[in-house]
Amino acid sequence: MFGSAFIALFLGVSSVLGSPLVSNVTIRGCGTSISDEKLIAAEEHFNANYIGKEAFAHVDAVAAATIPVYFHVISKDKTLAGGNIPDSQIADQITALNQGYSSAGLTFSLAGTTRTTNTQWFTSVTDTSPLQTAMKKALRTGGANALNVYTVGFTNGLLGYSTFPSDYSSNPTDDGCVILYSSLPGGSTDSYNEGKTLTHEAGHWVGLYHTFQGGCSGSGDQVSDTPPEASPASGCPTGRDTCSGGGVDPIHNYMDYSIDSCMNQFTPGQITRLKGQLRTYRGISA
């Protein structure tokens, strides 16, 4: 996700009239990016302002660790092919999200759903476009603790992108995750339709970096128990080892680029980090 973390996906359209967009994805693509300078500044700020769990000693732990989720379904028309995903898929996505974060003690609860027909938002939103600014200004709900998810029909080859916790204070309206509508469970994006695109993007939302951040050198993803990785994985390459020392690549980690069926874990170090990020920037204790 850092530097040029944008990786194109190749999308194909079904030849069946009226059927949903079918994506022939060759590798997971996350459009979030952060400069090295901003990364260093963000980590310095995090370390200087870190809030420990003792600050939440008198807070109901279960309630504090429940994250409200607002789904904003953007479509070009009222059909599934046009992005108008059903409530059942949203429910399945919440289930997938909770399965992914159960080891971290987090619970995601659907707090609301909006539906907007807007062809420009559906097809042309990017992380820097005025269209996104307008979309989020109109729809974003809740405070720093609320996860806002926008489903769109990217035509630029992305599966999704997200903001970081430390971004919230300077631009609250921008906060949230934008994902490809057909990546939800049961969607039409082959190999990426089990809902783990949102698990991955929510990983950034809770403060995690890609496992391949920094390659084989440096402090990498700021987590000591994720083995160094020279580049993102694709498919599910068992035994892949791109950096000498530190173990095989973490291809099963939600913050790599493997296919959905290959992803199934966060490390203890990642869980420790995300909890610290959530306490410090989102007022969430887990």
C-alpha positions as CSV (number, residue, x, y, z in Angstrom):
1,M,0.0,0.0,0.0
2,F,3.0,2.3,0.4
3,G,4.6,4.2,-2.4
4,S,3.1,2.6,-5.5
5,A,0.9,0.0,-3.9
6,F,-1.8,0.4,-6.5
7,I,-1.9,-2.9,-8.4
8,A,-4.2,-3.2,-11.4
9,L,-6.8,-5.9,-11.6
10,F,-8.1,-7.0,-15.0
11,L,-11.9,-7.0,-15.2
12,G,-14.0,-8.8,-17.7
13,V,-17.7,-8.4,-18.3
14,S,-20.1,-11.3,-18.5
15,S,-21.5,-11.9,-21.9
16,V,-24.9,-12.7,-20.4
17,L,-27.2,-9.7,-20.7
18,G,-28.3,-8.4,-17.4
19,S,-26.0,-10.6,-15.3
20,P,-23.6,-9.1,-12.7
21,L,-20.2,-7.8,-13.6
22,V,-17.8,-10.7,-13.5
23,S,-14.2,-9.9,-12.5
24,N,-11.3,-11.9,-13.8
25,V,-8.8,-10.9,-11.1
26,T,-5.2,-11.9,-11.3
27,I,-4.0,-10.4,-8.1
28,R,-5.6,-8.6,-5.2
29,G,-5.3,-4.8,-5.6
30,C,-5.4,-2.3,-2.7
31,G,-5.4,1.4,-3.7
32,T,-4.4,2.9,-0.4
33,S,-1.1,4.6,-0.4
34,I,1.1,6.5,2.1
35,S,4.4,8.2,1.5
36,D,7.5,7.2,3.5
37,E,7.5,10.6,5.1
38,K,3.9,10.4,6.2
39,L,4.5,6.8,7.5
40,I,7.4,8.0,9.7
41,A,5.3,10.9,11.0
42,A,2.3,8.7,11.7
43,E,4.4,6.2,13.7
44,E,6.1,9.0,15.7
45,H,2.7,10.5,16.5
46,F,1.3,7.1,17.5
47,N,4.2,6.4,19.9
48,A,4.0,9.9,21.4
49,N,0.2,9.7,21.9
50,Y,-0.3,6.0,22.6
51,I,-3.2,5.2,24.9
52,G,-2.9,2.0,27.0
53,K,-5.7,-0.3,28.0
54,E,-5.7,1.0,31.6
55,A,-7.4,4.2,30.2
56,F,-10.5,2.0,29.6
57,A,-10.4,0.1,32.9
58,H,-13.9,1.3,33.9
59,V,-15.5,0.9,30.5
60,D,-17.8,-2.0,29.5
61,A,-15.3,-4.0,27.5
62,V,-17.9,-5.8,25.3
63,A,-19.7,-2.5,24.5
64,A,-16.5,-0.6,23.8
65,A,-15.2,-3.3,21.4
66,T,-18.4,-3.3,19.3
67,I,-17.9,-1.3,16.1
68,P,-21.0,0.1,14.4
69,V,-20.9,-0.4,10.6
70,Y,-22.8,1.8,8.1
71,F,-23.1,0.3,4.6
72,H,-23.6,2.7,1.8
73,V,-24.6,0.8,-1.4
74,I,-23.9,2.9,-4.5
75,S,-25.3,1.6,-7.7
76,K,-26.0,2.7,-11.3
77,D,-29.5,1.3,-11.3
78,K,-31.7,-0.9,-9.2
79,T,-30.3,-4.3,-10.4
80,L,-27.7,-6.5,-8.9
81,A,-25.7,-6.1,-12.1
82,G,-25.8,-2.4,-11.5
83,G,-24.4,-2.8,-7.9
84,N,-27.6,-2.9,-5.9
85,I,-26.5,-5.7,-3.6
86,P,-29.2,-7.3,-1.4
87,D,-29.4,-7.1,2.3
88,S,-28.5,-10.8,2.6
89,Q,-25.0,-10.1,1.1
90,I,-24.4,-7.3,3.5
91,A,-25.4,-9.6,6.4
92,D,-23.0,-12.3,5.1
93,Q,-20.3,-9.6,4.8
94,I,-20.7,-8.6,8.5
95,T,-20.5,-12.3,9.4
96,A,-17.2,-12.6,7.4
97,L,-15.9,-9.5,9.1
98,N,-16.7,-10.9,12.6
99,Q,-15.1,-14.2,11.7
100,G,-11.9,-12.4,10.6
101,Y,-11.6,-10.3,13.7
102,S,-12.8,-12.7,16.4
103,S,-9.3,-13.4,17.6
104,A,-8.9,-9.7,18.2
105,G,-12.0,-9.5,20.4
106,L,-13.8,-7.1,18.0
107,T,-17.4,-7.3,17.1
108,F,-18.9,-5.5,14.0
109,S,-22.6,-4.7,14.1
110,L,-24.6,-3.4,11.2
111,A,-26.0,0.0,12.3
112,G,-27.5,1.1,9.1
113,T,-27.7,0.8,5.3
114,T,-28.2,3.5,2.7
115,R,-28.9,3.0,-1.0
116,T,-27.9,5.6,-3.6
117,T,-28.3,5.5,-7.4
118,N,-25.5,7.5,-8.8
119,T,-23.7,6.3,-11.9
120,Q,-20.8,8.7,-11.5
121,W,-20.1,7.6,-7.9
122,F,-20.5,4.0,-8.9
123,T,-18.1,4.0,-11.8
124,S,-15.7,6.8,-11.2
125,V,-14.9,7.3,-7.5
126,T,-11.2,7.3,-6.6
127,D,-9.4,8.0,-3.3
128,T,-8.5,11.6,-4.5
129,S,-11.5,12.5,-6.7
130,P,-14.0,15.3,-6.0
131,L,-16.7,12.6,-6.5
132,Q,-15.5,10.7,-3.5
133,T,-15.5,13.9,-1.4
134,A,-19.1,14.6,-2.4
135,M,-20.2,11.0,-1.8
136,K,-18.7,10.7,1.7
137,K,-19.9,14.2,2.7
138,A,-23.4,13.2,1.8
139,L,-23.4,9.7,3.3
140,R,-20.8,9.3,6.1
141,T,-22.4,8.6,9.5
142,G,-21.1,8.4,13.1
143,G,-17.8,9.3,14.8
144,A,-14.3,7.9,14.8
145,N,-15.5,4.6,16.1
146,A,-17.9,4.0,13.2
147,L,-16.8,2.0,10.2
148,N,-18.4,3.4,7.0
149,V,-18.3,1.0,4.0
150,Y,-19.1,2.2,0.5
151,T,-19.7,-0.4,-2.2
152,V,-19.0,0.7,-5.8
153,G,-18.2,-0.7,-9.2
154,F,-14.6,0.3,-9.8
155,T,-13.7,0.5,-13.4
156,N,-10.0,1.4,-12.6
157,G,-9.2,-2.2,-11.5
158,L,-9.3,-2.0,-7.7
159,L,-10.8,-4.2,-5.1
160,G,-10.8,-1.5,-2.5
161,Y,-9.0,1.2,-0.4
162,S,-9.2,2.6,3.1
163,T,-8.1,5.4,5.4
164,F,-6.0,4.9,8.6
165,P,-7.0,5.7,12.1
166,S,-4.5,8.6,12.4
167,D,-6.1,10.3,9.4
168,Y,-9.4,10.8,11.2
169,S,-8.7,14.0,13.2
170,S,-7.6,15.9,10.1
171,N,-10.4,14.8,7.8
172,P,-13.3,13.0,9.6
173,T,-15.5,12.9,6.6
174,D,-13.0,11.0,4.5
175,D,-12.9,8.1,7.0
176,G,-13.9,4.6,5.9
177,C,-13.5,1.8,3.4
178,V,-14.5,1.8,-0.3
179,I,-14.8,-1.7,-1.9
180,L,-15.9,-3.4,-5.0
181,Y,-19.5,-4.5,-4.7
182,S,-18.9,-7.9,-6.2
183,S,-16.2,-8.8,-3.6
184,L,-18.9,-9.4,-1.0
185,P,-19.7,-13.1,-0.1
186,G,-21.4,-14.7,-3.1
187,G,-20.3,-11.9,-5.4
188,S,-19.1,-12.4,-9.0
189,T,-15.4,-11.6,-8.5
190,D,-13.8,-15.0,-8.9
191,S,-11.3,-15.9,-6.1
192,Y,-12.1,-12.7,-4.3
193,N,-15.8,-13.2,-3.3
194,E,-15.7,-14.5,0.2
195,G,-15.8,-11.0,1.8
196,K,-12.1,-10.8,2.7
197,T,-11.6,-7.7,0.7
198,L,-13.4,-5.8,3.4
199,T,-11.5,-7.8,6.1
200,H,-8.3,-6.6,4.4
201,E,-9.4,-2.9,4.0
202,A,-10.7,-2.8,7.5
203,G,-7.3,-4.0,8.6
204,H,-6.0,-0.6,7.3
205,W,-8.9,1.1,9.1
206,V,-7.8,-0.4,12.4
207,G,-4.2,0.6,11.8
208,L,-2.4,-2.3,10.0
209,Y,-0.1,-2.0,7.1
210,H,0.6,-4.6,4.4
211,T,2.8,-7.5,5.4
212,F,5.1,-6.7,2.5
213,Q,5.6,-3.0,3.6
214,G,9.3,-2.2,3.4
215,G,10.2,-5.4,1.6
216,C,13.0,-7.4,3.2
217,S,14.6,-4.5,5.1
218,G,13.7,-1.9,7.7
219,S,10.9,-2.0,10.2
220,G,8.4,-3.3,7.6
221,D,4.8,-3.3,8.8
222,Q,5.8,-2.2,12.3
223,V,4.9,-5.7,13.6
224,S,7.7,-8.1,14.8
225,D,5.9,-11.4,14.2
226,T,5.0,-11.0,10.6
227,P,7.9,-12.5,8.5
228,P,9.5,-10.0,6.0
229,E,8.1,-10.3,2.5
230,A,9.7,-8.7,-0.6
231,S,6.5,-8.3,-2.6
232,P,2.8,-9.1,-2.4
233,A,1.7,-12.7,-2.8
234,S,-0.8,-13.8,-5.4
235,G,-2.9,-17.0,-5.5
236,C,-2.0,-19.1,-2.5
237,P,1.8,-19.9,-3.0
238,T,2.5,-22.3,-0.1
239,G,6.2,-22.2,0.9
240,R,6.9,-18.9,-0.8
241,D,9.9,-17.3,0.8
242,T,11.1,-14.0,-0.7
243,C,13.3,-12.8,2.1
244,S,16.2,-14.7,3.7
245,G,15.7,-15.2,7.4
246,G,12.5,-14.7,9.3
247,G,10.5,-17.6,7.9
248,V,8.3,-18.2,4.9
249,D,6.1,-15.4,3.6
250,P,2.8,-14.8,5.5
251,I,0.6,-15.7,2.6
252,H,-2.3,-16.6,4.9
253,N,-2.3,-13.2,6.6
254,Y,-5.3,-10.9,5.9
255,M,-2.9,-8.1,5.1
256,D,-1.2,-9.8,2.2
257,Y,-2.6,-10.1,-1.4
258,S,-3.5,-13.8,-1.5
259,I,-6.9,-15.0,-2.8
260,D,-9.7,-15.0,-0.3
261,S,-9.6,-18.8,0.3
262,C,-6.0,-18.5,1.4
263,M,-6.5,-15.8,4.0
264,N,-7.3,-16.7,7.5
265,Q,-5.2,-15.0,10.1
266,F,-3.9,-12.0,12.0
267,T,-0.8,-12.5,14.1
268,P,-0.7,-11.7,17.9
269,G,1.6,-8.7,17.1
270,Q,-0.9,-7.3,14.6
271,I,-3.7,-7.7,17.2
272,T,-1.6,-5.8,19.8
273,R,-1.0,-3.1,17.3
274,L,-4.6,-2.7,16.1
275,K,-5.8,-2.5,19.7
276,G,-3.4,0.3,20.4
277,Q,-4.4,2.1,17.3
278,L,-8.1,1.8,18.1
279,R,-7.6,3.0,21.7
280,T,-5.5,5.9,20.6
281,Y,-7.4,7.2,17.5
282,R,-10.9,5.7,17.7
283,G,-11.8,5.5,21.4
284,I,-12.4,1.8,21.0
285,S,-11.1,-0.7,23.7
286,A,-10.7,-4.4,22.9
